[in-house]
Amino acid sequence: AVLIILVAFALLAGKNFLKQENKMGIDPNASDYTSELKRPENIGNSEIMVPGYGTFTIQKGSDTIDTILFNPEGNPCFFKFTLVEKDTNNILYESQLVPPGQGVSSIKLNKTFDEVGRYNMVLKFQSIDLKNTNISYNGSDEEVVLNVVES
């Protein structure tokens, strides 16, 4: 009987933990990710590291970029990623909150690219407090290129 009570308690605690994560807006596609980007010794724990991205490649007729957008381990904040077409300001992708040490992969855009070419984009990083998600820190915008290639 004690074992059944313990199992029931563990299941209830796990369920409540998942509800709390969902309430905070944690991206359901976020999973553990270890990058080669390591925090330099001269950067304090309160400073935010932002990974660099340059070019994303996508197949013509596809709406999914096969890459990982990640929040480096040890960052003192959540990241929220937004990919925007530079010329039109159309939002192509927006994540929910991504915790430090996690990333989102297979970035599904809300648009299919049917023309081969290079498209100018802006990848926006929004940094958000780990305890109070109503507090935002400085953000960062990176100009990137979406390279659409033949299948």
C-alpha positions in Angstrom: 0.0 0.0 0.0 2.9 2.4 0.9 4.5 1.7 -2.5 1.3 2.4 -4.4 0.9 5.7 -2.5 4.6 6.7 -3.3 4.0 5.9 -7.0 0.8 7.9 -7.1 2.6 10.8 -5.3 5.5 10.7 -7.8 3.1 10.7 -10.8 1.2 13.6 -9.4 4.4 15.6 -8.7 5.6 14.9 -12.2 2.2 16.0 -13.7 2.3 19.2 -11.7 5.9 19.9 -12.8 4.9 19.5 -16.4 1.9 21.8 -15.9 4.2 24.4 -14.3 6.6 24.2 -17.3 3.7 24.5 -19.7 2.3 27.5 -17.7 5.7 29.2 -18.1 5.5 28.8 -21.9 8.4 26.4 -22.3 8.6 25.3 -25.9 7.4 21.7 -26.1 9.9 21.0 -28.9 12.9 22.1 -26.7 15.2 19.3 -25.7 18.7 19.0 -24.1 21.4 20.2 -26.4 25.1 20.3 -25.7 26.9 22.7 -28.0 30.6 23.2 -28.6 30.1 26.9 -27.6 31.5 27.2 -24.1 31.4 30.1 -21.7 34.8 31.9 -21.8 36.4 32.4 -18.4 36.3 36.2 -18.8 32.5 36.2 -19.1 30.5 36.4 -15.9 27.6 34.2 -15.0 25.2 37.1 -15.3 26.2 37.8 -18.9 24.2 36.3 -21.8 25.9 34.3 -24.6 24.3 34.4 -28.0 25.3 31.8 -30.6 26.1 33.0 -34.1 24.2 31.8 -37.2 25.0 32.7 -40.8 23.2 30.7 -43.5 20.3 28.3 -43.2 19.7 25.9 -46.1 16.3 24.7 -47.1 15.1 22.5 -50.0 12.9 24.1 -52.7 9.2 23.4 -51.8 10.0 22.8 -48.2 8.9 24.7 -45.1 11.4 23.1 -42.6 15.0 24.2 -41.9 17.1 21.3 -40.6 19.0 23.2 -37.9 19.1 23.7 -34.1 18.3 27.0 -32.4 19.8 26.7 -29.0 20.2 28.6 -25.7 23.8 28.0 -24.5 24.2 26.1 -21.2 24.8 28.5 -18.3 22.9 31.4 -19.7 20.9 33.2 -16.9 17.8 33.5 -19.1 15.3 31.8 -21.4 15.6 32.5 -25.2 12.7 33.1 -27.5 13.7 32.9 -31.2 11.9 34.7 -34.0 12.9 34.4 -37.7 11.7 37.4 -39.8 11.9 38.1 -43.5 14.0 41.2 -43.7 12.3 42.9 -46.6 8.7 42.3 -45.5 9.0 41.9 -41.7 6.8 38.7 -42.0 7.4 36.4 -39.1 8.3 32.9 -40.4 9.0 31.2 -37.1 8.5 32.0 -33.5 9.5 29.7 -30.6 8.3 29.6 -27.1 10.7 29.8 -24.2 13.9 27.7 -24.6 15.8 27.0 -21.3 19.6 27.2 -21.1 21.2 24.0 -22.3 18.3 23.2 -24.6 17.5 23.8 -28.3 14.7 23.4 -30.8 15.3 21.6 -34.1 13.6 21.1 -37.4 12.4 24.7 -37.6 9.0 24.6 -39.3 8.3 27.9 -41.1 4.8 29.2 -41.8 5.7 29.6 -45.4 7.0 27.2 -48.2 9.8 28.5 -50.4 9.1 27.5 -54.0 11.8 29.6 -55.7 15.5 28.8 -55.5 17.5 31.7 -54.2 19.0 33.6 -51.3 16.6 35.4 -48.9 17.7 37.9 -46.3 16.3 37.2 -42.8 16.7 38.5 -39.3 17.0 36.0 -36.4 15.8 37.7 -33.3 16.9 36.5 -29.8 14.7 37.7 -26.9 16.1 36.9 -23.5 13.6 36.4 -20.6 14.2 36.0 -16.9 14.2 32.4 -15.6 12.0 33.1 -12.6 9.7 35.8 -13.8 8.8 35.5 -17.5 7.3 39.0 -17.5 10.9 40.4 -17.3 12.8 40.7 -20.6 16.4 41.5 -20.9 18.3 42.9 -23.9 17.7 41.1 -27.2 19.9 40.6 -30.2 19.2 40.6 -33.9 21.4 38.7 -36.3 21.2 39.1 -40.1 21.1 35.6 -41.7 20.5 34.2 -45.1 18.0 31.5 -46.1 19.5 29.6 -49.0 16.8 27.8 -51.0 18.3 25.0 -53.1 17.0 22.4 -55.6 16.0 19.1 -54.1 
